Amino acid sequence: MRILVLEIEPLSLLIKHMLSRFNYDADVTPDIAEALQWYNERAPYDIVLTGLFSANGISLAAHIRRTNPTQVVGIMTGIGGEEPLSRVHELNFPVLRKPYSADELIDFIENIKPTGVR
């Protein structure tokens, strides 16, 4: 399974380590410009995961949804409350709440992955 992850450091390093332990092919970066470049050059990805505000993840997620409406995108956030998440809910992105364990991250990925993807 191919995954693109946009998340701030040091979380990006931790996520890369967690995903590699479970043998996922993951491109992980804290830089939105790099994430956009990778998406444009390396798509399709099975899943795109983004942090919410601090990594500009909502911008990446909204851009990807506009260019590829079928792309599976998940949001990872520690922000609570309905108001900050209203755009996420409007775009119908699944949300993984921080903090989370490696097992919770893998469960989230397995729950949102496209049908037929291993």
C-alpha positions as CSV (number, residue, x, y, z in Angstrom):
1,M,0.0,0.0,0.0
2,R,1.3,3.4,-1.0
3,I,0.7,6.3,1.5
4,L,1.6,10.0,1.3
5,V,1.8,11.7,4.7
6,L,2.1,15.4,5.5
7,E,2.8,16.1,9.2
8,I,4.9,18.4,11.2
9,E,8.3,17.4,12.7
10,P,9.0,15.5,14.8
11,L,5.7,13.6,14.2
12,S,6.6,13.0,10.6
13,L,9.7,11.1,11.7
14,L,7.7,9.1,14.2
15,I,4.9,8.3,11.6
16,K,7.5,7.2,9.0
17,H,9.0,4.8,11.6
18,M,5.6,3.4,12.6
19,L,4.6,2.8,9.0
20,S,7.9,1.2,8.0
21,R,7.5,-1.2,10.9
22,F,4.3,-2.4,9.3
23,N,5.8,-2.6,5.8
24,Y,3.8,0.3,4.3
25,D,5.4,2.2,1.3
26,A,5.2,5.7,2.7
27,D,6.4,9.1,1.5
28,V,6.4,11.3,4.6
29,T,7.2,15.0,4.8
30,P,6.6,18.0,7.0
31,D,6.7,20.3,3.9
32,I,3.4,21.1,2.0
33,A,5.3,22.1,-1.1
34,E,7.1,18.8,-1.2
35,A,3.9,16.8,-0.5
36,L,2.2,18.6,-3.4
37,Q,5.2,17.9,-5.6
38,W,5.2,14.2,-4.6
39,Y,1.5,13.9,-5.2
40,N,1.7,15.4,-8.6
41,E,4.7,13.3,-9.6
42,R,4.0,10.0,-7.8
43,A,0.2,9.6,-7.6
44,P,-1.8,7.5,-7.4
45,Y,-1.4,6.9,-3.7
46,D,-3.8,4.5,-1.9
47,I,-4.1,6.9,1.0
48,V,-3.1,10.5,1.8
49,L,-2.8,11.3,5.5
50,T,-2.4,14.9,6.7
51,G,-2.0,16.8,9.9
52,L,-4.6,19.4,10.2
53,F,-3.6,23.1,10.7
54,S,0.0,23.2,11.7
55,A,1.1,21.3,8.6
56,N,-1.4,23.0,6.3
57,G,-2.9,19.6,5.9
58,I,-6.4,21.0,5.2
59,S,-5.0,22.9,2.2
60,L,-3.4,19.8,0.8
61,A,-6.5,17.7,1.5
62,A,-8.8,20.2,-0.2
63,H,-6.5,20.5,-3.2
64,I,-6.3,16.8,-3.7
65,R,-10.0,16.4,-3.3
66,R,-10.5,19.0,-6.1
67,T,-8.1,17.4,-8.4
68,N,-8.9,13.8,-7.6
69,P,-12.3,13.3,-5.9
70,T,-11.8,9.6,-5.4
71,Q,-8.5,9.9,-3.5
72,V,-8.8,8.6,0.0
73,V,-7.7,11.3,2.4
74,G,-7.5,11.0,6.2
75,I,-6.9,13.8,8.7
76,M,-4.8,13.5,11.9
77,T,-5.5,16.1,14.6
78,G,-5.3,16.9,18.2
79,I,-7.7,19.8,17.9
80,G,-11.1,19.3,19.5
81,G,-14.4,20.9,19.1
82,E,-16.7,21.2,16.1
83,E,-15.8,24.6,14.9
84,P,-12.2,24.0,14.0
85,L,-13.2,20.7,12.3
86,S,-16.1,22.1,10.4
87,R,-14.1,22.2,7.1
88,V,-12.9,18.7,7.6
89,H,-16.5,17.5,8.2
90,E,-17.7,19.6,5.2
91,L,-15.3,17.7,2.9
92,N,-16.2,14.4,4.6
93,F,-12.6,13.4,5.6
94,P,-12.2,10.7,8.2
95,V,-10.4,11.9,11.4
96,L,-7.8,10.2,13.6
97,R,-7.6,12.0,16.9
98,K,-4.2,12.6,18.5
99,P,-2.5,11.3,20.5
100,Y,-2.7,7.9,18.9
101,S,-0.6,4.7,19.1
102,A,1.0,2.8,16.2
103,D,-1.8,0.3,16.4
104,E,-4.5,3.0,16.2
105,L,-2.7,4.5,13.2
106,I,-2.7,1.2,11.5
107,D,-6.3,0.5,12.3
108,F,-7.2,3.9,10.9
109,I,-5.4,3.2,7.7
110,E,-7.0,-0.3,7.4
111,N,-10.4,1.2,8.0
112,I,-10.2,3.9,5.3
113,K,-8.2,2.1,2.6
114,P,-9.8,1.5,-0.7
115,T,-11.5,-1.8,-1.3
116,G,-9.2,-4.4,-2.7
117,V,-6.0,-2.7,-1.5
118,R,-3.7,-4.9,0.6
